[in-house]
Amino acid sequence: MSNTQYPLQLDSDTVRDLGTLALDRAVARVAGFETAPASRHDPEEQLARLRARLAEEPSEGPGDLGQLLDLFDQAADQGVDTAGPGYLAYIPAGGLAVSAIAEMLAQLTNRFTGVTDLAPALVAMEQGVLRWLCQQFGLPTGSGGLLTTGGSMATLSALVAARHQRLGEPFADGTLYVTGHTHHSVAKAARIAGLPARSVRVVPTDDRLAMDPAAARRMIAEDRARGLRPFLITGTAGTTNTGTVDPLSEIARLAAAEELWFHVDAAYGGGFVLTERGRTMLAGCAEADSIAFDPHKSLFLPYGTGALLVRDPAVLHAAHSGEASYLQDLADHHGLPDYGDLGPELTRDFRGLRVWLPLRLHGVRAFRRELDEKLDLARLVHRELSADPGLEVPWEPELSVVVFRLRDAGDTRNQRLLREINQGRKVFLSSTRIDGRFFLRLCVLSHRTHERHVRVALDEIRSAIARVGSDG
Ligand SMILES: *Cc1c(COP(=O)(O)O)cnc(C)c1O
């Protein structure tokens, strides 16, 4: 195909040829996930050469797809293989192949779903996904929301809506309540929403690292006495640090009594609501005013799909809609929303299909089983690591995160342990700090991670411990 001139409007055969070439590469990569190194960092000199090639200006004339895809492959090989079974760091998801196929279809179809009038049935499709998600969390009829690029964007839209509805203007005296384990995206959203840093109030946590609602109640009362206006409280359905679920029902009661907006951050843990154990733990979500949930975490989708679910979509609309004369031709469509009026984006990619298709093709049971397996695997990891007297493994996993550290060693030796584990390149773990102390952190969530991979991780951890030594 070298030096072929490609008109921007390709004929069908060329689309098929180029598509097949790219798809063959993708299929080979996916087939290689099982055996590929969990991470790869080429020597700096090599990497510098690759970076230089990637940053070259595009040529005036046509390129060669094979060569261009070679370059992509080299670039994609560098760093951490976040799609592979050995990826146990941060929050893995893997990335369902069916969702990627849906995405290709959606992009080639390229319909506009920022307003309903231009694609009423596709918007209905996306709305169906949102309705189903709302039902899973127990939100009532009339609830809704929108698919976002991730939890951070969902949180931002929720916070802006809550601020708009509860505080009006000016709002610098508003306060919201988080814990030291709440994801930083909440404080970031508050900052972007124009709230001063002091408005984010950090409620103490208990032994389980969950919010202490009694302490929250006291802080709210104190803040009111100081003339501030408490307006929102966050509960996390699975913290990023330890997968801890805040006492959501208690926080919901507190929010109701204090007339605060109740936001649940279920970005990581939300998918577990499909399992029986998860449904019990996350029951309090049913009382939420808004829920941020990431299908690109616990529904195993490729990166780029979050969801904001709200009890009352009119509140989202009030905060995000805009009047524009160039949109005057658009008609109303049977109660379907214009997504452009529910969040910051007008033009957006059609996100519905990449959630809709995998749910229907695989069936919900496939997701439920996979998530149940992850809960079991985290318990297995906890059991096995707890059996080592040299390790401190303080918290039984509520969802699928286990944190641990060498018992009689300082942070430096624990940091060395993490490096030793990851340098084997069979698995990749991350770390965090809890009460100022360094902990290694293992999160099982990818649909590609099964018991055999977790056993490999345990072997890697044990042999790294033997190398690092557990005393001193
Ligand atoms: C990942 C995560 C977020 C942020 O979501 P993004 O999709 O990364 O923007 C927020 N809260 C929790 C608990 C998370 O795990």
The ligand as a Tripos MOL2 file, in Angstrom:
@<TRIPOS>MOLECULE
LIG
   15    15     1     0     0
SMALL
NO_CHARGES

@<TRIPOS>ATOM
      1 C1        -11.4400    6.6150   39.3070 C.3       1 LIG1
      2 C2        -12.1950    7.2800   40.3640 C.ar      1 LIG1
      3 C3        -12.6760    8.5880   40.1950 C.ar      1 LIG1
      4 C4        -12.3430    9.4220   38.9840 C.3       1 LIG1
      5 O1        -12.9050    8.8860   37.8320 O.3       1 LIG1
      6 P1        -12.2220    9.0870   36.3950 P.3       1 LIG1
      7 O2        -13.0290    8.1790   35.5300 O.co2     1 LIG1
      8 O3        -10.7910    8.6530   36.5400 O.co2     1 LIG1
      9 O4        -12.3370   10.5050   36.0260 O.co2     1 LIG1
     10 C5        -13.4530    9.1190   41.1900 C.ar      1 LIG1
     11 N1        -13.7330    8.4230   42.3080 N.ar      1 LIG1
     12 C6        -13.2720    7.1730   42.5160 C.ar      1 LIG1
     13 C7        -13.6190    6.4580   43.7830 C.3       1 LIG1
     14 C8        -12.4850    6.5600   41.5520 C.ar      1 LIG1
     15 O5        -12.0170    5.3190   41.7520 O.3       1 LIG1
@<TRIPOS>BOND
     1     1     2 1
     2     2     3 ar
     3     2    14 ar
     4     3     4 1
     5     3    10 ar
     6     4     5 1
     7     5     6 1
     8     6     7 2
     9     6     8 1
    10     6     9 1
    11    10    11 ar
    12    11    12 ar
    13    12    13 1
    14    12    14 ar
    15    14    15 1
@<TRIPOS>SUBSTRUCTURE
     1 LIG1         1 GROUP 0 **** ****
